[in-house]
Amino acid sequence: MSQGAVTWAEDSAPLEQKQAEESPAKNADLDSITKLLIWIQQNEGQVDLEVGAVNEAGLRGTKAMRDMQQYQVAVKLKKYMAVPLGEWNKSSEENALVLLKKRFKEPEWDKVMQTYWDSLPQRDEIITKETFPPAKLGLLQDPSMAAFVRIHQDFTRNVLRGAKPHIVKDVRAMLGRDISLEEFKYWTAMVASYAFTFPDDTDPEKQVRVMLPLVDLINHGNRDEANVKLFRDENGDYIAYATRVIKKGEELRHTYQAGCERNDHALFHYGFVQDLPEPKLAAQDLPSGNLYDDSAHSEADYDVGGPLATEEELQRLKDILAAFPTTEAEDERLLTGGGWMDKLLGRKPLTDSVERLFVTYRMLRKKALRLTIERLRANLASSSAEL
């Protein structure tokens, strides 16, 4: 996409910049996100959104601060505000090393970018496969995902130790200083879940990864929910624009990747799950599906006459559901605290954020299985009735 392919709405002016003119001492009292908005505008960027809670649970995201027209710019970042990483097909650990090397070897650049670093989640706030607590993986009730998480965490540890010489032999020599495992895991997690992929400046056939201040606060939306798209204009600047009319206060969303419609993909790669009106099976629960590749099948294959509309597939799904050690209802009680009897017995809902995330994941996985089984059973009965 190029800028010439769209007509930008006239009403795309940035926020008032009077705060940017305040003294450094006064700005020091501002929160990190406000400082980020000011910093972007001071650096020739453009902001036409607000950051705040977007649901009752307090999830942080971005919202339209006024009615927006189609093609209106929500965020514009100058090329030099992006954080360059490496090729898109390199591991997150390799790209984290690229970032850390630039930070440590170019202190002036690092200082300029400090406002962005301060806006990122703290170490105890980022929940991805790189930082999942090993002791809590059992709560997933998903041995396959737990195994992949351990493999990833071992890989991260081995890269730091120099046990992957094809990537780096001596991290200390590369970075010019020591780095703890926790710090390395944190930056690997940030790169894995916050970076975007764009064509390389010097070779359009090559894809590279970059981190984009503020743009990375726009939450994921499935294809029918997304109302924002990203692209680079002919100057190399990064732009997030509205794909349709957006009402004031409506959350801004763009699609991270289509696979996020399946909760095992969303949890494994980005650390979130979704309770969709029409939930999709976990990728692992589809024939030939896994955490890295989409299955050759989809929910449409369970329709009457579809390749998965068979008694054998019905039994396979029932076997998966029956193998879980807890039921969907039991998981829900863990999250809500249960009914009056549970409260009488002093049972309280889970409060730990990781535990709630993992139990929510397994509950929604069972829900998708249950609904798919019900649908498939009805379709098979309908087919039999027509014979």
C-alpha positions as CSV (number, residue, x, y, z in Angstrom):
1,M,0.0,0.0,0.0
2,S,1.2,3.5,-0.8
3,Q,0.0,6.9,0.4
4,G,-1.1,7.7,-3.1
5,A,-3.6,4.8,-3.0
6,V,-5.8,6.6,-0.4
7,T,-7.2,10.0,0.2
8,W,-6.5,11.1,3.8
9,A,-9.3,12.7,5.8
10,E,-8.7,16.4,6.3
11,D,-9.4,16.2,10.0
12,S,-6.2,14.5,11.1
13,A,-4.6,17.2,13.2
14,P,-2.4,16.1,16.2
15,L,-3.3,16.8,19.8
16,E,-2.5,20.2,21.2
17,Q,1.2,20.4,21.9
18,K,1.2,23.0,24.7
19,Q,2.3,20.3,27.2
20,A,5.4,19.7,25.2
21,E,6.5,23.2,25.8
22,E,6.3,22.9,29.5
23,S,9.5,22.8,31.5
24,P,11.3,19.4,32.1
25,A,10.6,19.7,35.8
26,K,6.9,20.0,35.2
27,N,6.9,17.1,32.6
28,A,8.7,14.9,35.2
29,D,5.4,14.7,37.1
30,L,3.5,13.3,34.1
31,D,2.8,9.6,33.6
32,S,4.9,7.6,31.1
33,I,2.2,7.4,28.5
34,T,1.5,11.2,28.5
35,K,5.3,11.7,28.2
36,L,5.3,9.3,25.2
37,L,2.5,11.3,23.5
38,I,4.4,14.5,24.0
39,W,7.7,13.0,22.9
40,I,6.1,11.7,19.6
41,Q,4.7,15.1,18.8
42,Q,8.0,16.8,19.7
43,N,9.7,14.6,17.1
44,E,7.4,15.5,14.2
45,G,5.0,12.7,14.9
46,Q,1.2,12.8,15.0
47,V,-1.2,11.4,17.6
48,D,-5.0,11.3,17.3
49,L,-6.0,8.7,19.9
50,E,-6.1,8.3,23.7
51,V,-4.7,5.6,25.9
52,G,-6.6,4.0,28.7
53,A,-8.7,1.1,30.0
54,V,-10.8,-0.4,27.2
55,N,-12.8,-3.0,29.2
56,E,-14.1,-3.6,32.7
57,A,-11.1,-5.7,33.6
58,G,-8.9,-2.6,33.0
59,L,-7.1,-3.8,29.9
60,R,-4.9,-1.0,28.5
61,G,-5.5,0.0,24.9
62,T,-6.2,2.9,22.6
63,K,-9.5,4.6,21.8
64,A,-10.7,7.2,19.4
65,M,-10.6,10.6,21.2
66,R,-13.2,11.9,18.7
67,D,-15.2,10.7,15.7
68,M,-12.7,9.5,13.1
69,Q,-13.3,9.3,9.3
70,Q,-12.1,6.5,7.1
71,Y,-8.4,6.9,6.3
72,Q,-7.9,9.3,9.1
73,V,-4.4,9.1,10.7
74,A,-4.4,7.7,14.3
75,V,-0.6,7.7,14.7
76,K,2.2,8.8,12.5
77,L,5.8,8.1,13.5
78,K,8.8,9.5,11.7
79,K,11.2,6.8,10.3
80,Y,13.8,7.6,12.9
81,M,11.4,6.9,15.8
82,A,11.2,3.2,14.9
83,V,13.4,0.7,16.8
84,P,15.3,-1.3,14.1
85,L,15.7,-5.0,14.7
86,G,16.8,-7.9,12.4
87,E,15.2,-10.1,9.8
88,W,11.7,-11.3,10.5
89,N,12.6,-14.9,10.3
90,K,15.3,-14.7,13.0
91,S,14.5,-15.8,16.5
92,S,13.2,-13.4,19.0
93,E,16.4,-14.0,21.0
94,E,18.5,-12.9,18.0
95,N,16.5,-9.8,17.5
96,A,16.7,-9.0,21.2
97,L,20.4,-9.1,20.9
98,V,20.3,-6.7,18.0
99,L,18.2,-4.3,20.2
100,L,20.4,-4.7,23.3
101,K,23.6,-4.2,21.3
102,K,22.3,-1.0,19.9
103,R,21.2,0.2,23.3
104,F,24.5,-0.6,25.0
105,K,26.8,0.5,22.2
106,E,24.9,3.7,21.3
107,P,24.2,5.4,24.6
108,E,23.1,8.7,23.0
109,W,20.4,6.9,20.9
110,D,19.4,4.9,24.0
111,K,19.0,8.1,26.0
112,V,16.8,9.6,23.2
113,M,14.6,6.5,23.3
114,Q,14.3,6.4,27.1
115,T,10.7,7.9,26.9
116,Y,9.7,4.9,24.8
117,W,11.5,2.4,27.1
118,D,9.6,3.9,30.1
119,S,6.2,3.3,28.4
120,L,6.8,-0.4,27.9
121,P,5.3,-2.9,30.4
122,Q,7.4,-3.7,33.5
123,R,9.0,-7.1,33.9
124,D,6.3,-8.3,36.1
125,E,3.6,-7.1,33.7
126,I,4.7,-9.0,30.6
127,I,3.2,-12.5,30.3
128,T,4.4,-14.5,27.3
129,K,5.9,-17.9,26.6
130,E,9.3,-16.4,27.4
131,T,8.2,-15.4,30.9
132,F,5.5,-18.0,31.8
133,P,6.4,-19.4,35.3
134,P,7.4,-23.0,34.8
135,A,5.8,-24.0,38.1
136,K,2.4,-22.9,36.8
137,L,2.4,-24.5,33.4
138,G,0.4,-27.5,34.7
139,L,-2.6,-25.1,35.0
140,L,-2.8,-25.0,31.3
141,Q,-3.9,-28.7,31.2
142,D,-2.0,-28.6,27.8
143,P,1.1,-30.8,27.8
144,S,1.9,-29.9,24.3
145,M,2.0,-26.2,24.9
146,A,3.8,-26.6,28.2
147,A,6.5,-28.7,26.4
148,F,6.9,-26.0,23.7
149,V,7.2,-23.3,26.4
150,R,9.9,-25.2,28.2
151,I,11.8,-25.7,24.9
152,H,11.6,-21.9,24.2
153,Q,12.7,-21.0,27.6
154,D,15.7,-23.5,27.4
155,F,16.6,-22.0,24.1
156,T,16.6,-18.4,25.5
157,R,18.8,-19.6,28.4
158,N,21.2,-21.4,26.1
159,V,21.6,-18.4,23.8
160,L,22.6,-16.2,26.8
161,R,25.0,-18.9,28.0
162,G,26.7,-19.1,24.6
163,A,25.5,-22.6,24.0
164,K,24.1,-21.6,20.6
165,P,27.4,-20.5,18.9
166,H,25.7,-20.2,15.5
167,I,23.8,-17.2,17.0
168,V,26.4,-15.8,19.4
169,K,29.4,-17.3,21.1
170,D,29.9,-14.7,23.8
171,V,27.0,-12.4,24.7
172,R,29.2,-10.3,27.0
173,A,31.7,-9.6,24.3
174,M,28.9,-8.8,21.9
175,L,27.1,-6.4,24.2
176,G,30.1,-5.0,26.1
177,R,28.5,-5.8,29.5
178,D,26.9,-8.6,31.4
179,I,23.1,-9.1,31.3
180,S,21.0,-11.2,33.6
181,L,18.7,-14.0,32.4
182,E,15.7,-12.1,33.7
183,E,16.6,-9.0,31.7
184,F,17.3,-11.1,28.6
185,K,14.0,-12.9,28.9
186,Y,12.2,-9.6,29.3
187,W,13.6,-8.1,26.1
188,T,13.1,-11.3,24.2
189,A,9.5,-11.3,25.3
190,M,9.1,-7.6,24.2
191,V,10.6,-8.3,20.8
192,A,8.4,-11.4,20.4
193,S,5.1,-9.8,21.2
194,Y,5.7,-6.1,20.4
195,A,7.6,-6.0,17.1
196,F,6.1,-5.5,13.7
197,T,7.2,-6.8,10.3
198,F,7.8,-4.4,7.3
199,P,9.8,-4.6,4.1
200,D,13.5,-3.6,4.5
201,D,14.6,-0.2,3.3
202,T,17.4,-1.5,1.2
203,D,15.8,-4.7,-0.1
204,P,11.9,-4.7,-0.5
205,E,12.0,-8.4,-1.0
206,K,13.4,-8.8,2.6
207,Q,11.2,-8.5,5.7
208,V,12.5,-7.0,8.9
209,R,11.2,-6.4,12.3
210,V,10.8,-3.0,14.1
211,M,9.3,-1.8,17.3
212,L,6.9,1.2,17.0
213,P,6.3,3.5,20.0
214,L,2.6,3.9,20.8
215,V,1.5,1.8,17.8
216,D,2.3,-1.2,20.0
217,L,-0.4,-0.2,22.4
218,I,-3.1,-0.8,19.8
219,N,-4.7,-4.1,20.8
220,H,-5.5,-7.1,18.5
221,G,-8.8,-7.3,16.7
222,N,-9.9,-10.2,14.6
223,R,-10.6,-9.5,10.9
224,D,-14.2,-8.5,11.5
225,E,-13.3,-6.3,14.5
226,A,-10.1,-4.5,13.2
227,N,-10.6,-0.9,12.3
228,V,-6.9,0.2,11.9
229,K,-4.2,-0.8,9.5
230,L,-0.5,0.0,9.4
231,F,1.7,0.9,6.5
232,R,4.8,2.9,5.5
233,D,4.6,5.9,3.3
234,E,7.0,6.9,0.5
235,N,9.2,8.7,3.1
236,G,9.5,5.6,5.3
237,D,7.3,7.0,8.0
238,Y,5.0,4.6,9.9
239,I,1.3,5.3,9.8
240,A,-1.7,3.7,11.6
241,Y,-4.9,4.8,9.9
242,A,-8.7,4.1,10.3
243,T,-10.1,1.7,7.8
244,R,-13.7,2.8,8.5
245,V,-15.6,5.4,10.4
246,I,-14.8,5.1,14.1
247,K,-16.9,6.7,16.8
248,K,-15.5,8.6,19.7
249,G,-14.5,6.3,22.6
250,E,-14.4,3.2,20.4
251,E,-11.4,1.0,20.8
252,L,-8.8,1.0,18.0
253,R,-7.7,-2.4,16.9
254,H,-5.6,-4.0,14.2
255,T,-5.0,-7.7,13.4
256,Y,-1.7,-9.1,14.7
257,Q,-2.2,-12.2,12.7
258,A,-5.2,-14.4,11.6
259,G,-4.0,-17.2,13.9
260,C,-4.9,-15.2,17.0
261,E,-8.5,-16.2,16.4
262,R,-7.4,-19.5,18.0
263,N,-6.6,-19.2,21.7
264,D,-3.6,-21.5,21.8
265,H,-2.0,-19.3,19.1
266,A,-2.9,-16.1,20.9
267,L,-1.7,-17.3,24.3
268,F,1.5,-18.9,23.0
269,H,2.7,-16.0,20.8
270,Y,1.1,-12.9,22.4
271,G,0.0,-13.8,26.0
272,F,-3.8,-13.3,25.7
273,V,-7.0,-15.2,25.0
274,Q,-10.4,-14.2,23.6
275,D,-13.9,-15.3,24.5
276,L,-15.4,-14.9,21.1
277,P,-19.2,-15.1,20.3
278,E,-18.4,-18.0,18.0
279,P,-15.3,-19.6,19.5
280,K,-12.9,-21.5,17.3
281,L,-11.1,-24.7,18.3
282,A,-7.6,-24.4,19.5
283,A,-5.3,-25.1,16.5
284,Q,-4.0,-28.2,18.3
285,D,-7.5,-29.6,18.4
286,L,-7.9,-29.5,14.6
287,P,-6.5,-32.4,12.6
288,S,-2.9,-31.6,11.7
289,G,-3.0,-28.3,13.6
290,N,-0.2,-27.0,15.9
291,L,1.1,-24.0,17.7
292,Y,3.1,-22.8,14.7
293,D,1.1,-23.5,11.6
294,D,-2.6,-23.2,10.7
295,S,-4.4,-26.5,10.2
296,A,-5.4,-27.4,6.7
297,H,-8.9,-27.5,8.1
298,S,-11.4,-24.9,9.5
299,E,-14.7,-24.8,11.2
300,A,-16.5,-24.8,7.9
301,D,-15.3,-28.4,7.4
302,Y,-17.7,-29.5,10.2
303,D,-20.7,-28.3,8.1
304,V,-23.0,-30.9,6.6
305,G,-21.1,-32.7,3.9
306,G,-17.8,-31.3,5.0
307,P,-14.6,-33.4,5.2
308,L,-14.7,-33.4,9.0
309,A,-18.4,-34.1,9.4
310,T,-17.9,-37.7,10.4
311,E,-18.6,-39.9,13.3
312,E,-14.8,-40.6,13.7
313,E,-14.1,-36.9,14.0
314,L,-16.9,-36.5,16.5
315,Q,-15.4,-39.2,18.7
316,R,-11.9,-37.7,18.4
317,L,-13.2,-34.4,19.7
318,K,-15.1,-36.1,22.5
319,D,-12.0,-38.0,23.5
320,I,-10.0,-34.7,23.7
321,L,-12.7,-33.1,25.9
322,A,-13.0,-36.1,28.2
323,A,-9.3,-36.2,28.8
324,F,-9.2,-32.9,30.8
325,P,-8.9,-33.4,34.6
326,T,-11.5,-30.6,35.2
327,T,-14.7,-29.5,33.5
328,E,-15.5,-26.2,31.9
329,A,-17.9,-25.5,34.8
330,E,-15.2,-26.3,37.4
331,D,-12.8,-23.9,35.7
332,E,-15.4,-21.2,35.7
333,R,-15.9,-21.6,39.4
334,L,-12.2,-21.1,40.0
335,L,-12.4,-17.8,38.1
336,T,-15.7,-16.5,39.7
337,G,-15.6,-18.0,43.1
338,G,-18.6,-20.2,42.4
339,G,-22.1,-20.0,43.8
340,W,-23.4,-19.4,47.3
341,M,-22.2,-22.7,48.6
342,D,-18.7,-22.0,47.5
343,K,-18.8,-18.6,49.2
344,L,-20.2,-20.2,52.3
345,L,-17.2,-22.6,52.4
346,G,-14.9,-19.7,52.0
347,R,-13.8,-20.4,48.4
348,K,-12.5,-17.4,46.6
349,P,-11.7,-16.7,43.0
350,L,-8.2,-16.9,41.7
351,T,-6.5,-13.5,41.9
352,D,-3.0,-14.3,40.4
353,S,-2.9,-12.9,36.9
354,V,-1.0,-15.8,35.4
355,E,-3.2,-18.4,37.1
356,R,-6.3,-16.6,35.9
357,L,-5.0,-16.4,32.3
358,F,-4.1,-20.1,32.2
359,V,-7.4,-21.3,33.7
360,T,-9.3,-19.0,31.4
361,Y,-7.4,-20.5,28.4
362,R,-8.3,-24.1,29.4
363,M,-11.9,-23.1,30.1
364,L,-12.3,-21.4,26.7
365,R,-10.6,-24.4,25.0
366,K,-13.2,-26.7,26.5
367,K,-16.0,-24.4,25.6
368,A,-14.9,-24.4,21.9
369,L,-14.7,-28.2,22.0
370,R,-18.1,-28.5,23.6
371,L,-19.8,-26.2,21.1
372,T,-18.1,-27.8,18.1
373,I,-19.2,-31.3,19.3
374,E,-22.8,-30.0,19.7
375,R,-22.7,-28.5,16.2
376,L,-21.1,-31.6,14.6
377,R,-23.6,-33.9,16.4
378,A,-26.5,-31.9,15.0
379,N,-25.0,-31.8,11.5
380,L,-24.6,-35.6,11.6
381,A,-28.2,-36.1,12.8
382,S,-29.4,-33.7,10.0
383,S,-27.4,-35.7,7.4
384,S,-28.9,-39.0,8.6
385,A,-32.4,-37.6,8.5
386,E,-32.0,-36.7,4.9
387,L,-31.0,-40.2,3.9
